Amino acid sequence: MSEASKILDEMNDRSREVFRLIVESYLDSGEPVGSRTLTRTLSEKVSAATVRNVMQDLEFLGLLDSPHISAGRIPTQQGLRMFVDGLLEVGDLGAADRQKLDDTLGSNAGDVGGMLDRVGSALSHVTHGASLVLTPKHESEIKHIEFVSLAHDRALVVLVFSDGQVENRLFTPPPGQTPSSMREAANFLNALIEGRTLSEVRRQMQTQIAARRQEIDALAREMVESGMAAWDGDGSDSARLIVRGRANLLGEPGEAEELDRIRTLFDDLERKRDIAEFLELTEEGEGVRIFIGSENKLFSLSGSSLVVSPYMNADRKIIGAVGVIGPTRLNYGRIVPIVDYTAQLVGKLISDRS
């Protein structure tokens, strides 16, 4: 049993009700809650002084905090964690929210990326937060690869997959590349890729280049390595994260400190740091997980909360994730079933395509 659960179990009914009402009011309004407000909503009639004593006890336990002198109380991160784990009432997904999510998928036409982009926009619209969708890595066999020169310092690598999907990525080519070296690099790769996925090509690339060094000149070899590198590392993972609804986080005026936290969150989202960790957050088990404030190792500096769930393919393998991020004052009871449904919906749609 966690320390928070132990504290909750040891609370009497009055303390538990005061705590619950403070958290629910804070999640609804974002404002501190005072003792006089609580006396009007408590199930038993007690004085404001009695309520203040209970609030002081809860503050001593680390569950509440006073943002200002003589102000009401707000829950701490520990308090929010305890509320989510022990007192949160998760509602059913509303029919209107379900319909909005279903409507965006339409006929399920188009590529997976487009479908997931629409899902992210719908999720953001329904939750009034910022949505995150981690798309699955494309593991179909590669049919064709091509390099396209755009400028002396810019080129495009285009991959055509056997399922008809086309993906491309900008990169900086090695100095001195010519149309001839680009064609040679593409021909070299096309001779290797038949029947292989992108991951398989990556694994074999260095071995093949070393073994067949005589078949390709140095300039084309550099082009091959640069082009394939464009699909590895941070660039590849960052491109897998679809972020929608940043403007929702600025929908309500807040204090300067709150706005600073949101700006920090925007910076994190723009850099899309540690995207691989986003999926790792979901891999300890199925279902929705909630990360509050500093528990959220991706966006801990901004003090944000993340509600996230993995989605799976037909083989029950986790291949991506969907989530909603925002201030710790999220309506967790409403957002949890929305994220859960969205993850199940995406998993089914991707499974149906395979």
N, C-alpha and C positions, 0 to 999 in steps of 0.2 A: 504493500500500500504506500502511495506517495505521501509526502508530508502534507500536501494540500488536501488530499482526500481524508487524511487523519484529522486535520483541523475541521473540515466540514462535518465529519461524523460526530465530533465532540461539541459542535455548536448546539445550543438550545433552539427551540422553534422561533423565538423572537429574534435572536441574532441572525438566524438563517434567513428569515423573512426580510429583515432590514437590509442585509447584504444583497439579497436577490433584487429588491426594489431599487436599491442604489445603482446596481449594475444595469438593470433593464432601463432605468431612466437615463443613465449616461449613454447607453448605446442608442437610445432613441433621440436624445437632444444634444449630447456632447457637453452638457452643462453640469457643474457640481450640484449635488443634491443636499439640501439642508434638512435639519431635524423637523422644522415646522411643516415642510412639505410632506415628510414621511408620516407625521401624525395623522394626516388626512387620508392616507391610503393604507395604513396598517390594519390588519384584521382585528386587532385588539386595541382598545382605547387606552393609551398611555400618554404621559406628559412629554413635552419636547425635551425636558431635562433627562428623562429616562432614555429617550432615543439617542441623545448626545452621548450618554455614557456607553451605550452599545456601540456607537460609531467610534468612540475613542478606543474601546477594546479591539474592534476590528482593525483600526489603524495600528494599534500596538502589534497585532498579529501580522502586519505587513500586507493586509488585503485592501486597505483603503489609504488614500492620501489626501492632504489638504493643499490644493494648488495655491491658495492665498490665505492670509490671516483672516480669521473669522468667516471664512467661506464654508460652503458645504464640502462634501467629500466626493471623490471619484475613485474608481477601482485602480489598483496598481496592476502591473503586468501579472504578478502572482495571483492577484484577485481575479483577473479575467481568465487566467488559466484554470483556476479552481471552478469558476462559474461554468466555463465551457465543458469541463470534464464531469462536473457533478450536478449542475442545475439547469443547463441549457435544454430547452424544449424545442426540438427540431420539428417544424411543421411539415405538412405535405406540400408537394409541388403544386402550385396553383394552376388551374386550367389555362388561364390567360398566359402565364409564363411558359407553360409547356407548348402552347400553340405558337408563340413567338419564336421559340427555338425550332420547332418543327417547320414553320413556314419558311425560314431562311434557307433550308436545305433544298426546297423545291423538289425537283425531279431527281436530285442526286446526280445531276449531269455535271460534266466538266472534270477537271483534274482534282486530285486530292488536296493540293495546296489551295486552290480556289474555294473548295468546300470548307476547309478548316478556317480560311480567312473569314468566310461568312459566319461560321460558328462563333469565332472570336468576337465579331461585331455584335452578333445577337446576344452573346453572353454579357458583354459590356453593357448593352442597352437594357437588358433585363435586370441586372444587378446594380446598375448605376455606379459601377466601379471600373477599374482597369482589368481587362481580361488578358490572360496569358495562355497561349496554345503552343505546346511543343509538338511539332510535326514529326511523324516517323521518318527515319532514314529510308531512302529509296533503295530497295534491295532487288529490284528487277534486273534481269540481265541487260547488259549494254549492247546496243545494236550498232551504234556509230558514234565517233567522236570527231570534232573538228575545231581548229583554231582559227579565229577571225581577228585580223589586225584592225584596231580602231584608231590608233595613233602610235607614235614612236614609243610611248611609255604606257600604252594601254592596249589590252587584248581581251578577247572573249574566248572561253573554252565552252563548247556546246556539246552536251551529251544527249543522245537519243536512246531511249530505253525500248526494250522489246514490247512493252505494254503500250507504247505510243507516247509516253510522257517525255517532254523535252525540258531539260534544265540547263541553265547557263550561269556563268559566274565571271565577273570582271577580275583581272589580275594584271600585275606589272610584268611584262616579259623581260627576259634577260637582254642586255644591250646587244645591238647588232643583228637582231633577228631580221630575216628576209622572208618573203612569201615562200621561197623554196624550202627554207629550214622549217617553216610552219607546216608545209605539206608533208615533209619527211617525218616530222614528229607525229603528225596525225596518222600517217600510213603505218608507222612503227606501232603505235598504240592500237590501231584497228586490227592489226595482225595478231595482237595479244588478247583482245577483249572478247572475242567471239565465245558466247556461252558463259561468260563470267559476270558476276555482279561487281559493283564499284568497290566494295570491300575486298573482294578477292583480287581485283586488279591492283589495289593499293598494296596488299600483302606481297604480291609477286613482283612489283615494279623494280625494286632495287636489284633483286636477283636477276631478273631478265635483262636489265640494262647492263649489268656486269658481264653476264654470259654472252650477250650479243653485241658487245661494244663495237665490233668491227662493222656491224650492219648500219650504224648510225653515227653521223659525225658529231663533234663536240657541241656545235651550236644547236643542232636539233635535240641532242640529249638534254641540254640545259632547258630547252623549251618543254620537253616532256616532263621534266622534274618540276618546273615552275607551274605548268598547267595542272598537274595532279595535286601539287601542294595547295592550289586554290580551293580544293575540296576537303582539305584537312584542317585541323586546328581550330582556332577561335572563329575564323570566318565561316567555316562550314556549320559549326554548332550555332553561331549567332543567327545565321539565316534560317535555322529551324524554329526560332522562337517568333511567334506572331503576337504582337502587343497591340491591343485596341482599347480606346476609351481613356487615354491619359487625361483628357479635358474633364472627365467626370470627377477627378480628384480635386479639381479647382472649382467645383460647382458651388461650394459654400464658402463664404468669407471666414477666415480664421486668424488666429494670432500670428505674429511674425514668426514665432518658434515653430508653429505648425506648418506655415508656408515654407520655412527653411527645410523641414523634414520632407515635404513633398518635392521640393526642388532636388534634394539629394536622391529621392526615389526616382525622379525623372532621369537624373544622371545615370543611375544604375541601369535603368531600363534602356537608355540610349546606348550605353556601352555593352549591355547584355552580357555582363560578366558571369563567369562560372555557370554557364547554361547547362553544362553536363550535370551539375549538382541539382538542378531543378528536377530532373527525372529521378535522381538518387533519393530525393525527399520522399518519393512515393513508393520506393521499391521494398520497403520493409513490410508491406502488407497491402491488401486490396482496400478499396473504399476511400472515403474522404479523410484528409488529415488537415488539421488547423495548426498553423504556426503563428505565434503572437509575439510581436516586437522582436527582441533580441534572440528569440528561439529560431527565428527565420534567418538562416545563415546567408542567404542570398542578398537580402535587403535589410539587414539588421541595423545599419547605420541610420536608416530613415525611420526606424521604429514602426514599420508597417506590419500588417497582418496578411497572411497568405492562406487561402482555403484552396486546396489542391487535391486532385484525384487522378490516378493513372487511367489510361484506357488500354485495352488489349486487342490483339488480333484473334483470328479464329482458333489459333493454337493456344490461347490463354497466355500469351507472352506479352509483357508490358512493352509497348512500343512508343508511347508518348504520354502526354499529360495535359490536362486543362486546369485552369485555376483563376481565381479572382484575387487581386491584391488591392489594398487600400489602407486607410488608417485603422488603428486598433479598434476604433468605434464602428465596426462592421455589424450588420444585422445577421449574426452567425446563424440563427435559427432559420432564416429565410434563404440564405445563400448556400448553406450546406446541401439541401436537396436539389437546388438548381445545378450546382457543380456536379453532384452525383449523377443526375439525369443526363447532363451534357456529356460526361465521360462515357456513360453506357451507350448513348446515342452515337457518338463518334466511333466507338469500338465496333458497334454493329454495322455501321455504314462502311467502315474500312474492311471488315470481315466479308461483307456482301460483295465487295469489289474483287476480292482475292479468288 
